[in-house]
Structures are given as C-alpha cells and as structure tokens.
Amino acid sequence: MNHLTEITGQPVRDKSHRLRQMVTILTLETLDELADAWENDGLTWRLTGGEVKAVLSQRVEFDRQQISALTL
C-alpha cells in the first residue's frame, strides 16, 4: 500500500478496503453469509448498502428480489 501511495500520490488504503469487500461479496456462496458478515463480523464496511446490492446483482445465481429485500 505504501508503494501504491508513493506512485499515485494519494492514499489508497480506503480504496483497498473497498476492493477487498467487493471481492468478499463476489466469493460468497449464499446471501445468508453476507447477512452474517454485515451484522456480526465487526468490520467497518466501506461500501454502502446500495453498493453491496449493486455488486451482488452481478452474481447471476442470486435472485434479484432476494438481493433487494436485504436490509443492510
């Protein structure tokens, strides 16, 4: 991260956390796993609920209505 900060001249830690959270969302096997992580992991989510749902909507195996019904 220090190297990327030096190259870009901008802090990248927040962007890195956001990207890591997107990867987490994309590797979930069920929507229940997301609910557990969102509520109980003790993480400070850098993504908003709307952004999480947008990432989830890229997954073809998850039902769009179930994604919309999530409370994040």
Short mmCIF file of the C-alpha atoms (twelve columns), coordinates in Angstrom:
data_MODEL
# 
_entry.id   MODEL 
# 
loop_
_atom_site.group_PDB 
_atom_site.id 
_atom_site.type_symbol 
_atom_site.label_atom_id 
_atom_site.label_alt_id 
_atom_site.label_comp_id 
_atom_site.label_asym_id 
_atom_site.label_seq_id 
_atom_site.Cartn_x 
_atom_site.Cartn_y 
_atom_site.Cartn_z 
_atom_site.pdbx_PDB_model_num 
ATOM 1  C CA . MET A 1  0.000   0.000   0.000   1 
ATOM 2  C CA . ASN A 2  2.869   2.348   0.745   1 
ATOM 3  C CA . HIS A 3  4.263   1.731   -2.718  1 
ATOM 4  C CA . LEU A 4  0.920   2.480   -4.377  1 
ATOM 5  C CA . THR A 5  0.553   5.622   -2.284  1 
ATOM 6  C CA . GLU A 6  4.003   6.773   -3.407  1 
ATOM 7  C CA . ILE A 7  3.240   6.073   -7.065  1 
ATOM 8  C CA . THR A 8  -0.168  7.728   -7.123  1 
ATOM 9  C CA . GLY A 9  0.459   10.447  -4.577  1 
ATOM 10 C CA . GLN A 10 -2.874  9.572   -2.969  1 
ATOM 11 C CA . PRO A 11 -3.772  7.359   -0.023  1 
ATOM 12 C CA . VAL A 12 -5.081  4.017   -1.289  1 
ATOM 13 C CA . ARG A 13 -5.955  2.259   1.968   1 
ATOM 14 C CA . ASP A 14 -9.676  3.095   1.765   1 
ATOM 15 C CA . LYS A 15 -9.861  2.031   -1.873  1 
ATOM 16 C CA . SER A 16 -8.084  -1.190  -0.973  1 
ATOM 17 C CA . HIS A 17 -10.607 -1.921  1.787   1 
ATOM 18 C CA . ARG A 18 -13.494 -1.254  -0.583  1 
ATOM 19 C CA . LEU A 19 -11.992 -3.563  -3.212  1 
ATOM 20 C CA . ARG A 20 -11.384 -6.286  -0.604  1 
ATOM 21 C CA . GLN A 21 -15.015 -6.045  0.491   1 
ATOM 22 C CA . MET A 22 -16.184 -6.337  -3.131  1 
ATOM 23 C CA . VAL A 23 -14.093 -9.485  -3.503  1 
ATOM 24 C CA . THR A 24 -15.629 -10.862 -0.312  1 
ATOM 25 C CA . ILE A 25 -19.116 -10.245 -1.709  1 
ATOM 26 C CA . LEU A 26 -18.245 -11.869 -5.020  1 
ATOM 27 C CA . THR A 27 -16.930 -15.017 -3.312  1 
ATOM 28 C CA . LEU A 28 -19.928 -15.654 -1.052  1 
ATOM 29 C CA . GLU A 29 -21.785 -18.897 -1.548  1 
ATOM 30 C CA . THR A 30 -25.113 -17.706 -0.118  1 
ATOM 31 C CA . LEU A 31 -26.816 -14.442 0.742   1 
ATOM 32 C CA . ASP A 32 -27.015 -15.642 4.343   1 
ATOM 33 C CA . GLU A 33 -23.229 -15.423 4.517   1 
ATOM 34 C CA . LEU A 34 -23.449 -11.745 3.635   1 
ATOM 35 C CA . ALA A 35 -26.024 -11.096 6.321   1 
ATOM 36 C CA . ASP A 36 -23.750 -12.737 8.887   1 
ATOM 37 C CA . ALA A 37 -20.713 -10.766 7.761   1 
ATOM 38 C CA . TRP A 38 -22.614 -7.474  7.576   1 
ATOM 39 C CA . GLU A 39 -24.015 -7.750  11.090  1 
ATOM 40 C CA . ASN A 40 -21.539 -9.793  13.085  1 
ATOM 41 C CA . ASP A 41 -18.044 -9.508  11.658  1 
ATOM 42 C CA . GLY A 42 -17.159 -6.336  13.488  1 
ATOM 43 C CA . LEU A 43 -15.966 -4.906  10.176  1 
ATOM 44 C CA . THR A 44 -16.382 -1.296  9.307   1 
ATOM 45 C CA . TRP A 45 -17.959 -1.587  5.910   1 
ATOM 46 C CA . ARG A 46 -16.637 0.964   3.455   1 
ATOM 47 C CA . LEU A 47 -19.366 0.061   0.958   1 
ATOM 48 C CA . THR A 48 -22.865 1.386   1.349   1 
ATOM 49 C CA . GLY A 49 -25.842 -0.951  1.346   1 
ATOM 50 C CA . GLY A 50 -26.661 0.180   -2.185  1 
ATOM 51 C CA . GLU A 51 -23.124 -0.557  -3.376  1 
ATOM 52 C CA . VAL A 52 -23.238 -4.015  -1.795  1 
ATOM 53 C CA . LYS A 53 -26.512 -4.738  -3.579  1 
ATOM 54 C CA . ALA A 54 -25.042 -3.480  -6.868  1 
ATOM 55 C CA . VAL A 55 -22.103 -5.865  -6.516  1 
ATOM 56 C CA . LEU A 56 -24.433 -8.715  -5.564  1 
ATOM 57 C CA . SER A 57 -26.570 -8.032  -8.627  1 
ATOM 58 C CA . GLN A 58 -23.573 -9.019  -10.757 1 
ATOM 59 C CA . ARG A 59 -23.968 -12.561 -9.447  1 
ATOM 60 C CA . VAL A 60 -26.326 -14.488 -11.718 1 
ATOM 61 C CA . GLU A 61 -27.029 -17.208 -9.142  1 
ATOM 62 C CA . PHE A 62 -28.621 -14.796 -6.643  1 
ATOM 63 C CA . ASP A 63 -32.245 -13.805 -7.062  1 
ATOM 64 C CA . ARG A 64 -32.690 -10.070 -7.619  1 
ATOM 65 C CA . GLN A 65 -35.744 -9.925  -5.348  1 
ATOM 66 C CA . GLN A 66 -33.789 -11.510 -2.510  1 
ATOM 67 C CA . ILE A 67 -30.982 -9.000  -3.045  1 
ATOM 68 C CA . SER A 68 -33.463 -6.116  -2.984  1 
ATOM 69 C CA . ALA A 69 -35.025 -7.444  0.215   1 
ATOM 70 C CA . LEU A 70 -31.718 -7.417  2.124   1 
ATOM 71 C CA . THR A 71 -31.558 -4.913  4.957   1 
ATOM 72 C CA . LEU A 72 -28.063 -3.514  5.113   1 
# 
